[in-house]
Amino acid sequence: MRLALLAAVAGSAALPAGALAAPPRNDGYLQSIAINARGSTLTQETVKDVENTREATVQPDLFSPPGGGGGAERTDCRGTVFGATAWYDFHPHADGTVRVQATGYDAALGVYEFDPMSSRIGDRLDCANEPGGSEELFVKVKRGKSYTVQVGGSDGGPGRGPATGDLDFTFEYLSDTDGDGTLDALDKCPDQPGTSSGCPQELVAVPRLQAIATAGGIRVSRLSVKAPGGASVKVRCRRGCSFNQTRKARAGRAVAVSGLRNRQLPVGARLEIFVTKAQSIGSYTRYVITRGNFKRTTRCLRPGSLTPRRSCT
């Protein structure tokens, strides 16, 4: 199954033209044109192909030729019959949406999953067959799946048969690498699952450190951290002090870090606060202790990471 790969041409991709006065080269299901090979990156350029479908057929058995047992070709969509079909395959490397369009005559479109190992066709995801000279269909697809597009001509009734002619086929793929429902072209964080903006939710954490100045650094009077409910609040102290505590934040209540109360933190000590939550951009605050004071630095944390960063989007 699958005839040829496409060639890139000046910002778009084109498939070599089919032969005239004969069935199109992708007339049979097993002879479908491959937009990309399985395991390869599916192009995000616009793919165009022109085929003469005047001699196109419908297969009573999708596996014939060369074999049999594939089942009959489906030729209905939303109550309308079609025929004279041609086929195209593609294999997404990431979740996304495809747009397929057929113009040139009154066309019908269908997109199916198929098993690349057995070539057996699976469920039809959607179809389109509206009256007029063109057809367009948008379908969401999944990484690692294999799909085939069926293009046919609407049946004109007794004595007329299916519409045929010069099929102008267009294929567009828009990836959604992180699978969060926001297409990469609109996603500010294309490699991180997020909300409707495309980026993970950003946690807002408010640490509050109160201390008394001492000759050798500070003495902690109070440390609390206000964070969203369910967030993990990790507090640790290094370089001349030893402290490590993790607590879960409760909605509407600040986390009180009582274990540091009245503790002496020497010059050079680093007091760090990590606030994290699943699939969220976390908050990092660092206090570097100076003589009688401290310097505060804030950073962000990518989901699942405790490495501070200046930008997490």
N, C-alpha and C positions, 0 to 999 in steps of 0.2 A: 504494500500500500504506500502511496505517496510519491508523486512524480518528480518534483523538482524544487530546489530552493530558489529564493528570490535574489535578484541582484540589485544593489543600491544604485540609484540614478539621480543625481542632482537634488538631493534633499528629500527624495521620495524613493519608493522601491517599486520596481515594475517586473512583471513576469513576461517572458518571451511570448509573442503572439502565437495562437494555435493555427492549425492548418485550415484551409478553406475547403468547402464542398465535401465535408466529412464530419462525423461527430466530433465535438470538441475533445481535446486530449484528456480532459477531466470529466468525461461523460459518465464513466463508471465510478462507483464508490471506492473501489480498490485502486483506482487510477487518479485519485484526487490530487490536486496540486498542494504541496506542502509550503505554507508560508514560512515556517521554520522547522528545523529538525528537532526531534525530541532531545531534551537535555541542553539545548542551545538557548541563547538569549533571544527572546522575541522582539523584533524591531519595533520601535515606537515612531518610526517614520510612516507616512501614509503609503499603503500598498495599493497599486492599481493593476488590473488585468482586463484584457479585452478578449472575449471568445465568441466565435460564431456558433450559435446554438441551433441553427436551422435544421440540422440533422441530429440534434440531441435526442436521447431516448430515455425511457424509464425502465429500470431493472426489476423483473419478477423475482430475482435472487441477487442480493447485493454482492455475493461472492462469485458470481458468474459474469465473465470469465475471471480466473481460470478454474475455480472450483464450484462449490455449492454449499448450501446450508446457512446462508447469511440472512435469510428472510426477505420478504418483499420490501421494496422501497416505499416509504410512506409518501403519499401524494395529496394530503389534505391539510388545510390550515383554516381554522375559524369558519368552518362550513363551506369553504371554497376548495375546488379541486384544481390541481396544477400538474404539469408534466414537463417534458424536455429539460431534464435536470443536469446540473454540473456541480462539482464538489471541490471544497478547499479545506485544508487542515491547519491547525495551529496548536502550539504547546506553550502555555504561559510559564514564564520563569518566576512570576510573582502574581499575587492576587491583582485583580484590576477589572476594567470594563472594556469590552470591545464594541466597536461600532462597525456594522457591515451594511453596505448599500449596494443595490443593484438598479441600474438604469438602462434605458435603451428600448424597453417594452414593458408591458404589464407583468411584473415579476412577483415571485413569492420567495420568502427567505425562511430558513429554519436553522437553528444551531443545536447540535447534539453533543453529548459526551460519547467517547468510544474508548475501548480497551486497546491500547497500542500493542499488547502482546498477542491477543487473539484477533484483532481488527474488528471484533464484534461491536456493532453500534449499540449505544445505550439510550438513556432517556433524552427526549427533546426538551431543551430548556425553555425555548420560546420560539414563536414563529410570527411572521408578519405577512399579510396579504391584503392590502388596501387597493381599491380601484385607482387606476392611473398609470402613469408611465414610469414610476420608480418606486422602490421599496427601501426602508431603512429599519434597522433593528439594533437595539442596545442590549447587551447581555453581560451580567457579572460573571467572571470566571475565577478559578482558583489555581494557585501555584501547584505544579506537579500533575495536573489533570491534562487530558488530551481531548480536543474538540474538533468537530467537523461541521462545515457550513454547507448546507444544501441550497442551491439556487434553482428555481424552476420558473416556468411561464404559466400564468393563469389560463385555465381552460376557457375558451370562448364559446363552448357549447357544441351541439351537434353540427357536423359539417365544417367546423372551424378548427377545433383542436387547440392545443396550448399555444400561447404566444411565444414567438421565437424571434431571433434577430442577432444583432451585435450586442452581446452582453457587456456592459461596462461595470466591472466589479471593483468596489473600494473597501478596504479594510483598515481600521485604525485601532490601535491598542493603547490604553492609558493605564499604566501600572499603579498599584497600591502596595508598595514593597512591605510596609509594616502591617498591612491587613486591617487597618483601623477604620476603613470606610471613606477616608479622605484621599483622593488621588494624589500621586506624587507631585504633579504639576501645581497643586494648590496647597500642598502639605509643607508647613514650615519645619516639620520634624519627620522626614520621610522614612527614617530608619527606627522610629520609636512609636509604638502604638499610642494614640492619644484620644482627645475629645474631638468635638466637631471642628475645632480650629486646626486639628492635625497634630498638636503637641500634647504630651501628657499634662495633667493638671499640675500646677505649681503650688506647692505647699507654702503657706504663710506662717512663719514661726517668729515669735517675739521673745527672745531671751532677755532677762533682766538681772544684772549683776550689781549688787551693792556691797561695798567693801570699805574698810578703814585703812588709811595709809599707815605703813610701818617703815622703819629704816631699811629693812631688807626686802620689801615688796608690799604685799597687802594681806589683810586678814578678812576673810569672807564673812559678811554679815548675813547675806541672803542671796540665793540664786534660784530663779524660777524660770520656767519656759512655757509660754502659752503656744499651743499647737493644736491642729485639727484633731477631732476625736478619732481614735484608732491609730494615730501616727505613733511610730516608735521614737522615743527620745533617748539618745545615747549621750552620756556625759563622761568625758575622761580628762585626766590631768597628767601631763608628762613633764619631764625635765625638772627634777627637783621636787616633784610631788607625785603621789601615786593614788589614783582614784579611777574607778571604772564602774559605771552604773547605767542600766538600761531600764526604762519604764515606758508603759503604754499611756498615751494621753487620753483623757476623757473629755468629751465635748463640754465646752463652757467652763472648764477648770484648768488652771495652770498646773504644770508639774513642778512640785517643790523638791529641790535637790537638797534635802536636809543633811545628807552626809558630809557636805562641805562647810556647813555652818561653823564659824569660829576657826576654820582651818587657816594656817599660815601658808601663803603661796609665795615662794621666793622669786627674786628677779630672774627673768629668763624662762620661768615656767609657762607652759602652754595649756590653757584650759579650752577644750574643744567640745562643741555641741553639734550632734548630727540628728536631724529630724527627717525621718523617712517614712514612706508609705508605698505599698505595692502600686506599680504603674503610675507613679507620681514623681515629679521633679522635687527633690528634697532640698532642705536648707542646711547650710553649714555656717557656724559662727566660731571664730577663734579669738580668744583673749590672750595676748602676750603680756606677761606681767613685767612692769617696769618698777623703778623705785617709787613707791607710794602711789602707783597708778597702774593703768593697763591700756593697751592699744587693741582695738577691735577690728576684725576683718570678716567680711561675709562673702560667701561663695554659694554655688548651687551644687547639687548632687544629681547625676543622671539616675534614672530608675534602676534599682538593683546595685548601685555603686556607692562606695563611701569615699571615693576620690574627689576632693573639691575641684571645681572648675569655675572659670569666669563666665562661661556660657554653656548652657545645657540644651539649647535648641538648635 
